[in-house]
Amino acid sequence: MAKYVSKTYKLEAELVKEYAAACKGAGVSQASVLSATMRRFVARRALIGQIKTTAIRVYRRLLRPGRDHTTTATAVQHQPAQPPA
């Protein structure tokens, strides 16, 4: 079972009012929407970290001694990143 904590954030009053109305209109709790948004943000940041790590690995591999660095850049093909599960 998840452990819950109480947090306080300072937000613009108008945004909070609009957010509460939107959640109420959709019939969902504000906490559930905020939690889902936080999870998406965390997953996106993890994906960005994976992309950076992969890019560094590829860059280092391309710069190994003995490679012809003038043609290497054209040999790299773009592969779209897979979203986190």
N, C-alpha and C positions, 0 to 999 in steps of 0.2 A: 504494500500500500504506500502511496506517495506521501511524503511529508510536506505539509503546507507551511508557508511563512507569510507574514503580513509585511507588505512593502508600501512605502509612500513615495510618490513622484510628484514633482511640480510640473503641471501642464497648463496650457492656455485654457481659460475657463470656457470659451466658446467651443473649442475642440472637444472638451469633456462633455459638454451639453449635447453637441451633435452626435458624439459617439454613443452616449447613453440612449438617445432617441433612436439611433440606427439599430442598436442591439435590441432594444425593446420592440421596435417594428419588425425585426427579423425573428423575434421570439427566442433569442439566445442570450446567455448570460455574458456580461462584460468580461468576466474572468476567463471564460472559455475562448472568446475571441482573442483576448490578449495572450493567453497561453499558446494558441495556435500560431499567432504572429511571431511570438518569441521563438517557438520551435523552428518555424520556417527560416527566421533570421540566423539562428545557430547553424542549421543545416547548410544554408547558403555560404556562411563563413567557412565551414568545414570544407565545402566543395572548392571554394576559392583557394584554400590552403593546399588542397590536393593538386589543383591545377598549377599553382606556383611551384610545388615540389616537383611535379612532372616536368615542367618547363625547365627548371634548373638542371634536372637529371639529363634531359635531352641536350641542353646547351653544353653541359660539361662533356657529354659523350661526343658531341660534334667537334669540340676543341681538343680532342686527344692528339698527342703528337703523331706526326706522320700522315695526317689527313690533309687533303687538298682543301683548304678553307675557302677557296674562291667559288667552288661549286656546291659546297655542302648545304648552304641555305636553300637552294632550289630543290634539294632532295628531300627536305622535310615536308611531310604532308600533314595537313590539319586533320585532327580527329576530334570530333565533338565530345565534350565531357559528358559523362553519364551522371544524371542526378542521383543524389543519395537515396538509399532505399527507405 
